[in-house]
Amino acid sequence: MKKISVFIVFVLIFQFAFSQKAALVVQKKKVGFIRPDGSWIIEPTLKNAGNFADGLAPFKEGKSWGYINGEGEVVIKPKYAKVKSFNSGLAIVLLDKEWMYINKKGEKVEMPASKELYSFEDGVAYIKQNDLIGLINPKGDVLLEPTYDKIFAFKNGHAKVKKGELYGLINNKGEIVLPVEFEGLGTWSEGNLTAKKDNVSGMIVDGKFIEVEGALKIWDFRDGEELTYANDSLKLVGFINRKGEWVLKPKYKKVRGFYNGLAPVMTEDKWGYINTKGEMVIPETFRDAEIFSEDGLAPVKMDKLWGFIDTTGKLVIDYEYGISNRDLFAVGLIFGKGNEKGFYNGLARVSKKKKWGFIDTKGNVLNNTWFDRVESFTDINN
């Protein structure tokens, strides 16, 4: 009985987590939201809307904006001229020609003076004073006095900063992680990031800069992967590890990153896949190729259309789709994302005959329904 109870709890937790995702869809210029099982959160009745973030999504009624929750209920009535997405419990809105922060009750929240208002991200927001940028937290505490010419987007709790022509790195507490002494810095990933110092390309390893011999440019690491790619003076591309060592010497014309032990590469004019030993395990026969997903499938292109292969190279979904990055700016909608290619949590966002929808790993169209536009599924509460 105990095992059955535990199993039921697990299933309920899984179903709850699965149901907490939403995709924005457009049908006949009206916006709605669907769940990953294809059921409606809100049917396409909205004039305009944005993706869910931090539990709420902006929507437009008449000429005003408000916010709905994951059940489609209005929690902040439309009264704002412009809005931005919620993050860390706060959002920026324009009301009576005044920009301000509001909480999820729609109440104005006072914050330290700033020349501009910036949305929260990773638990912090910028403040701008005397053309310098600092950081505040959602409580309005100043974590970092305005110090830098620019602070870039936070990722994994870290952000690149710029002062003059040089770059450094801070964390989301406003603390200095790397001093401002680099000509270039990449994105923090599990303690590593690419760097350039004294016109030399290298990496940060154990907090120290090391040169990657022969590297002209190094691309950012993907979280969870031990290899990234870099090119040499001949613009040929190979792979290095997180210690800054060449694992696969530069010999490829083009590559994409490793995922689940395989990476797309091009030696001449076609794409194939190699393993981490550099062995060509799926021949270079494709016009284009993307990385594998956790579902074990990768988009590959023949002629003008895309299909999906498994890790053996077997075609499991025929060449009949488009997967190009699309967002909703093209139709005048805001908050467009939709940059993912391939499968995520069992669904892939694809187009066919100028319509968009989702397919599962067997090629079935979700609810057998196509839309004018769709966004990728996102976590409602993220």
C-alpha positions, 0 to 999 in steps of 0.5 A, spaced: 500 500 500 505 504 501 509 503 495 502 505 491 501 511 495 508 513 493 507 512 486 500 516 486 504 522 489 509 521 484 504 521 478 500 527 481 507 531 482 509 530 475 502 531 472 502 538 476 509 540 474 507 538 467 500 542 467 504 548 469 507 549 462 503 554 457 504 556 450 502 562 447 498 561 440 495 566 435 489 564 431 485 569 426 489 575 430 487 573 437 491 570 442 490 564 447 494 559 451 494 552 451 497 546 456 502 541 453 496 536 453 493 541 448 487 543 452 486 550 453 488 555 458 484 561 455 481 560 448 484 565 442 479 571 444 485 576 447 487 582 443 494 581 445 498 578 450 505 576 453 508 569 455 507 567 462 513 569 467 513 569 475 506 566 475 502 571 471 501 573 463 500 580 461 494 581 456 490 587 453 483 589 453 481 595 449 487 599 449 489 597 456 493 592 459 492 587 465 495 580 468 492 573 468 494 567 472 495 560 470 488 558 470 486 564 466 483 568 471 484 576 471 488 578 477 490 585 475 485 589 471 487 592 465 488 599 466 496 600 464 498 603 457 504 599 457 507 593 461 512 588 462 513 581 465 513 579 472 519 577 475 521 576 482 514 578 484 514 585 481 513 588 474 514 595 470 508 598 468 506 605 465 500 608 468 498 616 467 504 617 463 508 614 469 513 608 469 513 604 476 514 598 479 507 594 481 507 587 485 502 582 484 496 585 487 497 591 482 500 596 488 505 601 486 512 599 490 517 604 491 524 603 489 531 607 489 531 613 484 533 611 477 534 614 471 530 608 468 526 603 470 529 596 469 525 589 470 528 584 475 532 578 473 535 573 477 533 576 483 536 583 481 534 589 477 539 595 475 539 602 477 542 608 473 544 614 476 549 619 473 550 614 467 552 609 471 549 602 473 548 599 479 543 593 482 537 593 487 533 587 490 526 586 490 526 589 497 529 596 494 535 594 497 541 597 494 546 591 493 551 595 488 552 602 488 552 605 481 559 603 478 559 600 471 558 603 464 554 597 463 551 590 466 549 585 462 544 580 463 545 575 468 545 568 467 547 562 473 547 568 478 553 572 474 553 577 469 558 581 465 560 588 467 563 593 463 567 599 465 571 603 459 573 598 454 574 593 459 570 587 462 569 584 469 564 579 472 559 580 478 554 575 482 547 577 483 549 579 490 553 585 487 560 582 489 566 582 484 568 575 481 573 577 476 576 584 476 575 589 470 581 587 466 579 583 460 578 585 453 572 580 453 568 575 457 563 570 455 557 567 459 558 563 466 557 556 466 559 551 472 565 555 474 568 556 467 567 562 462 571 564 456 575 570 456 580 574 452 586 578 455 592 582 452 589 580 445 590 572 447 583 568 447 583 563 453 578 561 459 577 562 466 579 556 470 579 555 478 578 563 478 584 564 473 585 566 466 589 561 462 591 561 454 588 556 450 593 555 445 592 556 438 585 559 439 582 565 435 575 565 438 572 560 443 564 559 444 560 559 451 560 552 454 553 549 455 551 547 462 552 540 463 556 539 457 564 538 458 566 540 451 565 547 447 568 549 440 573 554 438 576 556 432 584 557 430 587 562 425 585 558 419 578 559 422 577 551 422 573 549 428 575 544 434 573 542 441 576 544 448 574 541 455 573 545 461 580 545 463 582 549 456 585 543 453 584 541 446 580 535 445 579 535 438 583 539 434 580 544 429 579 541 422 571 542 421 568 548 417 562 548 421 560 545 428 554 546 433 555 544 440 555 537 444 549 534 447 548 527 450 555 525 447 553 527 439 555 534 436 553 536 429 559 538 424 561 540 417 567 538 414 566 540 406 558 542 405 554 537 408 552 536 416 553 529 420 554 527 427 561 526 431 562 523 438 566 525 443 572 521 440 571 525 434 568 519 430 563 520 425 557 516 427 552 519 423 555 520 416 555 527 413 549 527 408 544 533 411 543 540 408 543 542 415 543 539 422 541 541 430 543 538 436 540 532 439 535 533 445 533 530 451 528 526 447 534 523 443 532 526 437 535 531 432 532 536 427 536 535 420 534 538 413 534 535 406 532 540 401 528 545 404 524 541 409 526 538 416 525 531 419 528 528 425 533 522 426 535 518 433 542 517 435 543 512 430 541 516 424 535 513 423 529 518 420 524 517 425 519 523 423 519 525 415 522 531 412 516 535 412 516 541 417 520 548 418 523 549 424 526 556 423 526 561 429 520 565 429 517 570 434 511 574 435 514 581 433 512 579 426 505 580 427 505 586 432 505 582 439 510 583 444 514 578 449 516 574 443 520 568 445 520 562 441 527 561 439 528 553 441 529 548 435 527 541 436 524 537 442 523 539 449 519 535 454 516 531 448 514 536 444 517 540 438 515 546 435 514 546 427 511 549 421 507 546 415 504 550 409 505 557 413 501 554 419 505 552 426 503 547 431 507 542 436 508 534 434 510 529 439 516 524 438 512 519 434 510 525 429 503 526 431 500 533 431 498 535 438 490 535 438 491 535 430 491 542 430 495 548 427 495 555 428 497 562 425 503 562 430 505 559 436 510 560 442 514 555 445 512 552 452 514 555 458 514 554 465 508 558 468 512 560 474 519 561 472 
